[in-house]
Amino acid sequence: MIDTWKSDLRTYVTEHATQMTREPSGVLAHPYTVPSSPDSPYYSNALWDWDSWFISVVLGQVELETGEAGRFGPYEEGTIRNFLDHTDADGVMPLLLKPEGPLLHGDPSRAAGFSQNMHKPIIAQQAALLSRRRGSAEWISDGIPVIQSFLERYLESHIHAETGLAYWQTDFAIGVDNDPSVYYRPDRSTASIYLNSLLYRELLAFGSLLEDLDRLPEANRWRGRAQDLADAINTHLWDERDGTYYSADLAFREIDGDDWLHSGAPRSWSALLLRVDNWSSFLPLWAGFASQEQAERMRERLQDTRTFRANFGVRTLSRLEKPYNLRASNNPSNWLGPVWGISNYLIFRGLEKYGFADDARELAEQTVELFGRDLATTGCLHEFYNPDTGEAIMTRNFQNWNFLVLNLIAYLDGRPVVAEF
């Protein structure tokens, strides 16, 4: 059956990928991409931050498979330029753009204390991906100052001084919407392993862009910042006891030398691990800053069918966690156990990166089966799924990172694969 599923999915993705492209509209002055087909109930007209990054990975694979290099380039470049156009002088980049205007939740200005989340740190990675396919970064040279101001804003306003870790401002629009490590927790209290993994790769990607533009001293400075972040992550977010990474709690009162109650033994720690088992703990494999020994221990945890491993991939939350549930939810989207195409894909990439070829292949095959069954049954793909039965939970015609199944099929067939930076 898997050969049939691969063939059907390959045809479906290559024929439907164009449905994720949109022409300039309203405040969006450039062509852009969206996560869903025009007839999907959600996500069919808005430009989203990390969604558009993975759409670009898919479109690169479609170009490769169809022999139409550059076909989607205007939409991928336009996506990046739309975000750059709407980045303010303080480096604040919206996380969502609609034709009628950008979405920023609250006031992110310095005057307001920068209290809200902005675009996730993936814009340099998206630009680096397109630069690799084009063989040059010259096309984005004029946008480098804006990307740099965005990253400097991140390092100024999202970094915890005591630990050097990145934190979310709030639980609004964090991508993994209801991650219990962040959801409903106090503002600026969580050093998310998901966010820190993204930021690490983002800093490396910006260094790569600068090197491509013959700005090597600057490139090395940004790579040094990436290494500083990796060191902080390994110091504060690795749990030697459990053999995995977790997010951490940063919500501590400042040490007061005049406070007699604590003066005899003030706290000596700057963070405490939030031991919540979710799929984000495996992102350091994708990011590449885990050691081989750490990766081996994480691989063992990944195979446990009592927690993460299911018939159709990896549960987004361990089945043993109290919040685990599989209900349909759009606001927030449910990451409390359902299988998502993007979590399967990123964990697959991590396994492949660290040489766990058999595990990577098995996860790729499970993902192909998941989407192949859905396509055969419903004629489309959905946003997230029951990890044990493969039943679609919600959102017909969700395309987005589900179309990365095309890249997985190429991997399984031994053909060239387009991958993110």
C-alpha positions in Angstrom: 0.0 0.0 0.0 2.8 2.4 0.8 3.8 2.7 -2.9 0.2 3.6 -3.8 0.0 6.2 -1.0 3.4 7.7 -2.1 2.2 8.0 -5.7 -1.2 9.5 -4.8 0.3 12.0 -2.4 3.1 13.0 -4.8 0.5 13.7 -7.4 -1.8 15.5 -5.0 0.9 17.8 -3.5 2.5 18.8 -6.9 -0.9 19.5 -8.3 -2.3 21.4 -5.3 0.8 23.4 -4.1 -0.2 26.4 -6.2 -3.3 26.7 -4.0 -1.1 28.1 -1.3 0.0 31.1 -3.4 -1.7 34.5 -3.4 -1.3 37.7 -5.4 -0.7 41.1 -3.8 -3.7 42.3 -1.9 -4.4 45.2 0.5 -1.3 46.0 2.6 0.4 42.9 1.2 2.3 44.6 -1.7 4.1 41.4 -2.8 2.9 37.9 -3.8 2.8 35.6 -0.8 1.8 32.2 0.6 -0.9 30.9 2.9 -1.4 27.6 4.7 -4.6 26.4 3.2 -6.5 26.1 -0.1 -9.0 28.9 -0.9 -12.0 26.8 0.2 -10.6 25.8 3.6 -12.5 27.2 6.6 -9.3 28.6 8.2 -6.0 30.1 7.2 -6.9 30.7 3.5 -6.0 34.4 3.1 -3.5 35.3 5.9 0.3 35.2 5.8 1.7 33.5 8.9 5.2 33.5 10.2 6.6 29.9 10.7 3.9 28.4 8.4 5.3 30.3 5.4 8.8 29.1 6.2 7.8 25.5 5.8 5.6 26.2 2.8 8.9 27.5 1.2 10.5 24.1 1.9 7.6 22.3 0.2 7.6 24.6 -2.8 11.3 24.0 -3.3 10.6 20.3 -3.4 7.8 20.8 -5.9 10.1 22.8 -8.1 12.7 20.0 -7.9 10.2 17.3 -8.7 8.6 19.1 -11.6 11.7 20.5 -13.1 10.3 24.1 -12.8 13.1 25.9 -10.9 12.1 29.3 -9.8 8.4 28.8 -10.4 7.4 29.8 -6.8 10.3 32.2 -6.2 8.2 35.4 -6.5 5.8 34.1 -3.8 8.6 33.0 -1.4 10.5 36.2 -1.8 7.3 38.2 -1.6 6.4 36.5 1.6 9.7 37.7 3.2 9.5 41.2 1.8 5.9 41.6 3.0 7.1 40.9 6.6 10.1 43.2 6.1 7.8 46.0 4.8 5.8 45.9 8.0 8.7 45.8 10.4 8.9 49.0 12.4 12.0 51.1 13.2 12.4 49.3 16.5 12.7 45.9 14.7 9.2 44.7 15.6 7.9 42.3 13.0 4.3 41.2 13.0 3.6 37.4 13.3 0.6 37.6 11.0 -0.3 39.7 8.0 -3.8 40.0 6.4 -4.7 42.1 3.4 -6.5 44.5 5.8 -3.5 44.9 8.1 -0.9 43.2 10.4 -1.7 41.5 13.7 0.2 42.5 16.8 -1.5 41.7 20.1 -1.2 44.8 22.3 1.6 47.3 22.2 5.0 45.9 21.6 6.9 49.2 21.7 9.8 49.9 24.0 7.6 52.6 25.7 5.2 49.9 26.7 7.9 47.6 28.0 7.7 45.3 25.0 5.0 43.1 26.5 3.8 41.0 23.5 5.1 38.4 21.1 6.1 39.2 17.6 7.2 37.2 14.5 9.0 34.0 15.4 12.8 33.9 14.8 12.6 32.2 11.4 12.9 35.0 8.8 16.6 34.7 8.3 16.2 30.9 8.0 13.6 31.4 5.3 15.8 33.9 3.5 18.8 31.5 3.8 16.7 28.6 2.3 15.8 30.6 -0.7 19.4 31.9 -1.1 20.7 28.4 -1.2 18.3 27.5 -4.0 19.2 30.6 -5.9 22.9 30.2 -5.3 23.3 33.7 -3.9 22.1 36.0 -1.1 22.4 39.1 -3.3 18.6 39.3 -3.8 18.1 40.0 0.0 21.1 42.3 0.6 18.9 45.3 0.8 16.8 43.6 3.5 19.7 42.6 5.7 19.5 45.8 7.9 15.8 45.1 8.7 16.5 41.4 9.5 19.3 42.5 11.7 17.1 45.1 13.6 14.6 42.3 14.1 17.2 39.9 15.6 18.7 42.7 17.7 15.2 43.4 19.1 14.8 39.7 19.9 18.1 39.6 21.7 17.2 42.8 23.6 13.6 42.0 24.5 13.3 38.3 24.7 16.5 37.2 26.5 16.6 36.5 30.3 19.7 38.2 31.7 20.5 35.7 34.4 20.4 32.6 32.1 20.9 34.0 28.5 17.7 32.0 27.5 15.0 33.3 25.2 11.5 33.5 26.7 8.0 34.2 25.4 6.4 37.5 26.4 2.9 35.8 26.7 1.2 32.6 25.6 -0.3 34.4 22.6 0.4 33.0 19.2 3.4 30.9 20.2 3.0 28.4 17.4 2.5 25.4 19.7 -0.6 27.1 20.9 -1.5 25.3 24.2 1.9 23.9 25.2 1.4 23.4 29.0 4.9 24.8 29.6 3.7 28.2 28.4 -0.1 28.2 28.1 -1.8 30.1 31.0 1.5 30.7 32.7 2.6 34.1 33.9 4.0 36.5 31.2 7.7 36.3 30.5 8.1 33.2 32.7 8.9 30.4 30.3 12.2 29.8 28.5 10.7 27.5 25.9 12.9 24.8 24.3 10.9 25.4 21.1 11.7 29.1 21.0 15.3 28.7 21.9 15.8 26.0 19.3 14.4 28.2 16.6 16.4 31.2 17.7 19.7 29.2 17.7 19.1 28.2 14.0 18.0 31.8 13.2 21.3 33.2 14.5 23.2 30.7 12.4 21.1 31.4 9.4 21.8 35.2 9.6 25.5 34.4 9.9 25.2 32.3 6.7 23.5 35.2 4.9 26.2 37.6 6.0 29.0 35.2 4.9 27.3 34.8 1.5 27.5 38.6 1.2 31.2 38.6 2.0 30.7 40.1 5.5 32.6 37.4 7.3 33.6 39.3 10.5 29.9 40.1 11.1 28.9 36.5 10.2 31.2 35.2 12.9 29.9 37.5 15.5 26.3 36.2 14.9 27.5 32.6 14.9 29.2 33.4 18.3 25.8 34.6 19.6 24.3 31.3 18.4 27.0 29.4 20.3 26.4 31.5 23.4 22.7 30.5 23.2 23.5 26.8 22.7 25.7 26.9 25.8 22.9 28.5 27.8 20.4 25.9 26.6 22.7 23.0 27.5 23.4 24.5 30.9 19.8 25.3 31.9 17.4 23.2 29.7 19.1 19.8 29.6 18.0 17.3 32.2 20.7 14.8 33.0 18.3 12.8 35.2 15.6 12.2 32.4 18.0 12.4 29.4 16.0 15.1 27.6 15.6 18.8 27.2 12.7 20.7 28.8 11.5 24.3 28.9 12.3 26.2 32.2 10.5 28.4 34.7 12.1 31.8 35.0 9.5 33.4 37.4 11.6 34.2 40.4 11.7 37.2 42.6 14.9 39.2 42.7 17.3 38.4 45.5 17.0 41.0 48.2 19.9 41.2 50.5 17.8 42.9 53.2 15.2 40.1 53.2 15.9 38.4 56.6 13.7 35.4 55.7 16.0 34.3 52.8 19.2 36.0 53.7 20.8 32.9 55.2 20.5 30.9 51.9 19.3 33.0 49.0 18.5 31.0 45.8 21.5 30.0 43.7 19.5 29.0 40.7 18.2 31.1 37.8 15.8 28.6 36.3 13.9 25.4 37.2 13.0 22.8 34.7 9.4 22.4 33.7 9.3 18.7 33.3 6.4 18.5 30.8 7.0 15.8 28.2 6.0 17.3 24.8 7.4 17.0 21.3 9.3 20.2 21.5 11.9 18.5 23.7 13.2 16.7 20.6 13.8 20.0 18.7 17.4 20.2 19.8 18.0 17.2 17.5 16.7 19.2 14.6 18.6 22.3 15.7 21.8 20.3 16.0 23.3 21.5 19.3 22.7 18.3 21.2 25.7 15.9 21.6 25.6 12.4 20.2 25.3 11.0 23.7 22.4 13.3 24.4 20.8 12.3 21.1 21.0 8.6 22.0 19.2 9.1 25.2 16.5 11.2 23.6 16.0 8.6 20.9 15.3 6.0 23.6 12.6 8.3 25.1 11.1 8.8 21.7 10.4 5.1 21.2 8.3 4.6 24.3 4.8 3.7 23.2 3.5 4.6 26.7 4.4 8.2 26.1 5.2 9.5 22.6 5.3 6.8 20.0 2.1 6.0 18.3 0.9 4.2 15.2 1.0 7.3 13.1 4.1 9.1 14.5 4.8 11.1 17.6 2.2 12.4 20.0 2.7 16.1 20.6 2.2 15.6 24.3 3.1 12.4 26.2 0.0 10.2 26.9 1.1 10.1 30.5 0.8 13.9 31.0 -2.4 15.1 32.8 -3.4 17.6 30.1 -3.3 15.0 27.4 -6.4 15.1 25.1 -7.3 14.8 21.5 -10.3 17.1 21.2 -10.9 19.4 18.2 -9.9 23.0 18.9 -9.1 25.9 16.7 -8.4 28.7 19.0 -6.0 27.5 20.4 -5.1 24.7 18.0 -4.6 21.5 20.0 -1.1 20.3 20.6 -1.9 18.2 23.7 -1.4 14.9 22.0 -2.6 14.9 18.4 -0.2 14.1 15.6 0.8 17.0 13.5 2.6 16.8 10.2 5.2 19.4 11.3 6.1 17.7 14.5 6.5 14.4 12.7 8.7 16.1 10.1 11.0 18.0 12.5 11.6 15.0 14.6 12.3 13.0 11.5 14.9 15.6 10.5 16.5 15.4 13.9 16.7 11.6 13.8 18.2 11.8 10.3 20.7 14.4 11.3 22.1 12.3 14.2 22.3 9.1 12.1 19.3 7.2 13.3 18.4 6.2 9.8 16.1 3.3 10.7 14.1 5.4 13.1 13.9 8.3 10.6 12.7 5.9 7.9 10.0 4.4 10.1 8.7 7.8 11.1 8.6 8.9 7.5 6.7 5.8 6.5 4.2 6.3 9.3 3.6 9.9 8.1 3.1 8.8 4.5 0.6 6.2 5.7 -1.3 8.8 7.8 -1.7 11.3 5.0 -2.2 8.5 2.4 -5.1 7.1 4.3 -6.6 10.5 4.8 -6.3 11.4 1.1 -7.9 8.1 0.1 -10.7 8.5 2.6 -11.6 12.2 2.4 -9.9 13.5 -0.7 -7.8 16.0 1.2 -5.6 16.5 4.3 -6.4 17.9 7.7 -4.7 20.0 10.4 -4.1 17.3 13.1 -4.9 13.7 13.7 -5.6 10.9 16.3 -2.2 9.4 16.9 -3.5 5.8 17.4 -6.2 5.6 14.7 -5.0 8.2 12.2 -8.5 9.7 12.1 -8.6 13.3 11.1 -9.6 15.6 13.9 -10.3 19.0 12.2 -9.7 21.5 9.4 -10.3 20.2 5.9 -7.9 21.2 3.1 -5.1 22.2 5.5 -2.0 22.0 3.3 0.9 24.0 4.7 3.6 21.7 6.3 1.5 18.6 5.6 2.8 18.9 2.1 6.3 18.2 3.5 5.2 14.6 3.0 6.5 15.2 -0.6 10.0 15.7 0.9 9.6 12.5 3.0 8.6 10.5 0.0 11.7 11.7 -1.9 13.8 10.7 1.1 12.2 7.2 1.2 12.8 6.8 -2.5 16.4 7.9 -2.3 15.9 11.0 -4.5 17.2 14.6 -3.8 15.5 16.3 -0.9 15.0 20.0 -0.3 15.4 20.8 3.4 15.2 23.9 5.6 18.4 25.8 6.6 
